[in-house]
Amino acid sequence: MAVVDPVVGFFVLGLIAGLLRSDLKLSGGLYDTLTIYLLIAIGLKGGFELASSDVGALIVPTLVIVAASAVTPMVAYQVLLRLGRLPHADAASISAHYGSVSVVTFAVGASYLGRQGLGYDGYMSVFLVFLEFPALIVGVLLAKGLKADANWRRLAHEVLTGKAIVLLLGALVIGWIWGRDGGAALVPFFEGLFKGFLALFLLGMGVTTAARLADLRRVGLFLVGFGILMPIVSAAGGVLVGWLLGLPVGNTHLLAVLYASASYIAAPAAMRIAIPEANPALSMGASLGVTFPFNVVAGVPLYLAMTQTFYRTMA
């Protein structure tokens, strides 16, 4: 089982427990604590890396990566609307979920790289922060255009003050200001215990995903197929963008993981405000019931194989 990271085993354990209707569950307080820990840990690592990097050199790659990410929701929207024949609002909402990113999928991808003996630059978490926004904006534009009823002010407040952005960006800035030397006392907790906390979080996510599998009856076979194929297509785009930017294999793999991931935290909250007429069971059933388990179990190793194969081919 060298291909699969052991933390994924805890996700499978939670999934099985949920399907067997075990009384295993994580309390809401513990779930929130684990989420906060992961967000801070990822942000700090990126900040420590920024402290010893040329920040100016990251401006162009960041702009390119963010701009390219806007393609995903636009492609997803056309597929959902024309092939899936979904209602306009649902297609826009789901496309926003698939254009946004999943912090936990990113964490699993980073953990998998370490298991394979491959490194990556901590500043990749900078992209994690900025990739939350474009898809949500595109999704709302697809559904509402520039109409006033899109409630842009409330949407901006929801996204910018959500815990994902606040903690990721805040920890990133803290790590950047103090650097690894100044934050040395935090390293054993936020880096040394990272995999253990990630395993606990994935255990809870397995239970949650099992509960969401009932939604698959509602989303239908088309969305199940979409939830598997769309991430692969998006990951391929991430590999191409990473290669064009000259990123090393580890960084490009994580970029592919980010492009392939689907949001189940920021996007649902934002779409509930901006597109209230959309059916959340469809977007959550696809993103959490199909794409998240696919990415965690099979997608992450697949995207690394895609990255390595492409780099060897283009060498």
C-alpha positions in Angstrom: 0.0 0.0 0.0 3.0 2.3 -0.5 1.0 4.2 -3.1 -1.6 5.3 -0.6 -0.7 7.6 2.3 -1.7 6.0 5.7 -3.7 9.1 6.6 -6.1 8.1 3.8 -6.7 4.8 5.7 -8.4 6.9 8.4 -10.7 8.4 5.9 -11.6 4.9 4.6 -12.1 3.8 8.3 -14.5 6.7 8.9 -16.3 6.0 5.7 -16.8 2.3 6.6 -17.9 3.2 10.1 -20.4 5.6 8.7 -21.8 3.0 6.2 -22.1 0.5 9.0 -24.0 3.1 11.1 -21.4 2.9 13.9 -21.8 5.4 16.7 -18.4 6.8 15.8 -18.5 10.6 15.3 -16.5 13.7 15.9 -18.1 16.4 17.9 -18.7 19.8 16.3 -16.2 21.4 18.6 -13.4 18.8 17.8 -14.1 19.2 14.1 -13.8 22.9 14.3 -10.6 22.6 16.4 -9.0 20.2 13.8 -10.0 22.6 11.0 -8.4 25.5 12.8 -5.2 23.5 13.4 -4.9 22.5 9.7 -5.5 26.0 8.4 -2.9 27.6 10.8 -0.4 24.8 10.1 -0.6 25.2 6.3 -0.6 29.0 6.6 2.4 29.1 8.9 4.5 26.8 6.7 3.8 29.1 3.7 4.7 32.1 5.8 8.0 30.6 7.0 8.8 29.9 3.3 7.9 33.4 2.2 10.3 34.8 4.9 13.2 33.3 3.1 11.9 33.8 -0.5 11.9 36.6 -3.0 8.3 37.7 -2.7 8.5 39.8 -5.8 9.3 36.7 -7.9 6.0 35.2 -6.9 3.8 38.0 -8.2 3.7 36.9 -11.9 3.2 33.1 -11.1 0.4 34.1 -8.6 -1.4 36.2 -11.2 -1.1 33.5 -13.9 -2.3 30.7 -11.6 -5.2 32.7 -10.3 -6.3 33.9 -13.8 -6.0 30.3 -15.2 -8.1 29.0 -12.3 -11.1 31.0 -13.6 -11.2 28.7 -16.6 -12.4 25.7 -14.5 -15.8 27.1 -13.4 -16.5 28.4 -16.9 -15.8 24.9 -18.5 -17.7 23.2 -15.7 -20.7 25.5 -16.2 -20.9 24.7 -19.9 -20.6 20.9 -19.3 -23.3 21.0 -16.6 -25.6 23.2 -18.6 -25.3 21.7 -22.0 -24.5 18.0 -21.4 -26.1 17.6 -17.9 -29.0 19.9 -18.8 -29.0 21.2 -15.2 -30.9 24.4 -14.3 -29.0 27.6 -14.8 -28.6 28.4 -11.1 -27.5 24.9 -10.2 -24.9 24.8 -13.0 -23.5 28.1 -11.8 -23.4 27.0 -8.1 -21.8 23.6 -8.8 -19.2 25.2 -11.2 -18.2 27.6 -8.3 -17.7 24.7 -6.0 -15.4 23.0 -8.5 -13.4 26.1 -9.3 -12.8 26.8 -5.7 -10.3 24.7 -3.5 -10.2 22.2 -0.7 -7.7 22.8 2.1 -7.9 19.2 3.2 -7.3 17.8 -0.3 -4.2 20.1 -0.5 -3.0 18.8 2.9 -3.4 15.2 1.7 -1.5 16.1 -1.5 1.4 17.6 0.6 1.4 14.6 2.9 1.6 12.3 -0.1 4.5 14.2 -1.6 6.5 13.7 1.7 5.7 10.0 1.7 7.1 9.8 -1.9 10.3 11.6 -0.8 9.4 14.7 -2.9 9.6 18.2 -1.7 7.6 21.3 -2.4 7.9 25.0 -1.6 5.8 26.2 1.4 4.7 29.2 -0.5 2.3 27.0 -2.4 -0.2 27.8 0.4 -0.2 31.4 -1.0 -2.0 30.0 -4.0 -4.4 28.2 -1.7 -5.4 31.5 -0.2 -6.0 33.3 -3.5 -7.7 30.5 -5.4 -10.7 30.7 -3.1 -11.9 33.9 -4.8 -12.0 33.6 -8.6 -14.4 30.7 -8.9 -16.9 32.2 -6.5 -16.9 35.4 -8.4 -17.2 33.6 -11.8 -20.0 31.4 -10.4 -22.1 34.4 -9.3 -21.4 36.2 -12.6 -22.6 33.1 -14.5 -25.8 33.0 -12.5 -26.6 36.7 -11.9 -24.4 38.8 -14.1 -23.8 42.2 -12.5 -27.3 42.4 -11.1 -27.8 44.0 -7.7 -29.6 40.9 -6.3 -26.3 39.1 -6.4 -25.7 40.8 -3.0 -22.0 41.4 -3.7 -21.3 43.2 -0.5 -22.6 40.4 1.7 -20.9 37.8 -0.5 -17.5 39.6 -0.2 -18.0 39.8 3.6 -18.8 36.0 3.8 -15.7 35.0 1.8 -13.2 37.5 3.2 -14.1 37.0 6.8 -14.7 33.2 6.6 -12.4 31.2 8.9 -10.5 29.6 6.0 -9.3 32.9 4.6 -8.8 34.6 8.0 -6.7 31.7 9.4 -4.8 30.9 6.3 -3.9 34.5 5.5 -3.3 35.4 9.2 -1.0 32.5 9.8 0.8 33.2 6.5 1.5 36.8 7.6 2.6 35.7 11.1 5.0 33.1 9.6 6.3 35.7 7.1 6.9 38.3 9.8 8.6 36.1 12.4 10.2 33.5 10.0 11.1 30.0 10.9 13.7 31.0 13.5 11.3 33.4 15.3 8.6 30.8 15.2 10.8 27.8 16.1 8.7 27.1 19.2 5.6 26.5 17.1 7.2 24.1 14.7 7.0 20.9 16.8 3.3 21.4 17.3 2.2 22.7 13.9 4.6 20.6 11.7 5.6 17.7 13.9 2.0 16.7 14.7 0.5 17.6 11.4 -0.1 14.1 10.1 -1.8 13.0 13.3 -4.2 15.9 13.3 -4.8 15.3 9.5 -5.6 11.6 10.2 -8.2 12.6 12.9 -9.8 15.1 10.6 -10.0 12.6 7.7 -11.6 10.1 10.1 -14.4 12.6 10.7 -14.6 13.4 7.0 -15.1 9.7 6.3 -18.1 9.6 8.6 -19.5 12.8 7.1 -19.0 11.6 3.5 -20.8 8.3 4.3 -23.8 10.4 5.4 -23.6 12.3 2.2 -23.7 9.2 0.0 -27.5 9.2 0.2 -27.4 12.5 -1.8 -26.0 10.5 -4.8 -29.5 9.2 -5.5 -30.5 12.9 -6.0 -27.4 14.0 -8.1 -27.8 11.1 -10.6 -25.2 9.3 -12.6 -24.3 12.3 -14.7 -23.0 14.2 -11.7 -21.2 11.2 -10.3 -19.3 10.9 -13.6 -18.8 14.7 -13.6 -17.4 14.5 -10.0 -14.8 12.1 -11.1 -13.8 13.3 -14.6 -13.9 17.1 -14.0 -11.1 16.9 -11.4 -8.9 14.9 -13.7 -9.4 17.5 -16.5 -8.7 20.3 -14.1 -5.6 18.6 -12.7 -4.3 18.2 -16.3 -4.7 22.0 -16.7 -2.8 22.5 -13.4 0.0 20.3 -14.7 0.2 22.4 -17.9 0.2 25.7 -16.0 2.9 24.5 -13.6 5.1 23.3 -16.4 4.7 26.5 -18.4 5.7 28.5 -15.2 8.8 26.3 -14.7 7.7 25.0 -11.3 9.4 21.9 -9.9 7.4 18.6 -9.9 6.3 18.8 -6.3 4.9 22.3 -6.7 3.2 21.4 -10.0 1.6 18.3 -8.4 0.1 20.5 -5.6 -1.1 23.0 -8.2 -2.8 20.1 -10.0 -4.3 19.0 -6.7 -5.6 22.5 -6.0 -7.2 22.8 -9.5 -8.7 19.3 -9.1 -10.2 19.9 -5.7 -13.7 21.1 -5.0 -14.8 23.3 -2.1 -17.2 22.1 0.6 -16.6 24.9 3.1 -16.3 28.4 1.5 -18.3 27.7 -1.6 -21.5 26.4 0.0 -21.7 29.4 2.3 -21.0 31.9 -0.5 -23.5 30.2 -2.9 -26.2 30.1 -0.2 -26.0 33.9 -0.1 -25.4 34.7 -3.8 -27.5 32.0 -5.5 -30.1 31.0 -2.9 -32.3 29.4 -5.6 -29.6 26.7 -6.3 -30.1 23.3 -4.8 -27.3 22.7 -2.3 -27.9 18.9 -2.3 -26.6 18.8 -5.8 -23.3 20.7 -5.2 -22.6 19.1 -1.9 -23.5 15.6 -3.1 -21.1 15.9 -6.0 -18.2 17.8 -4.3 -18.3 16.0 -0.9 -19.9 12.7 -1.9 -18.0 12.0 -5.1 -15.0 14.3 -5.7 -13.6 14.5 -2.2 -13.3 10.8 -1.6 -12.1 10.3 -5.2 -9.3 12.9 -4.8 -8.2 11.6 -1.4 -8.1 7.9 -2.3 -7.2 7.9 -6.0 -6.8 11.4 -7.4 -3.8 12.6 -5.4 -1.6 9.6 -6.5 -3.0 9.9 -10.1 -2.1 13.6 -10.3 1.5 13.0 -9.3 1.8 10.2 -11.9 0.3 12.6 -14.5 2.8 15.3 -13.4 5.8 13.1 -13.5 4.8 11.5 -16.9 4.3 14.9 -18.5 7.6 16.3 -17.2 9.5 13.3 -18.5 7.7 13.5 -21.8 8.6 17.2 -22.2 12.2 16.9 -21.0 
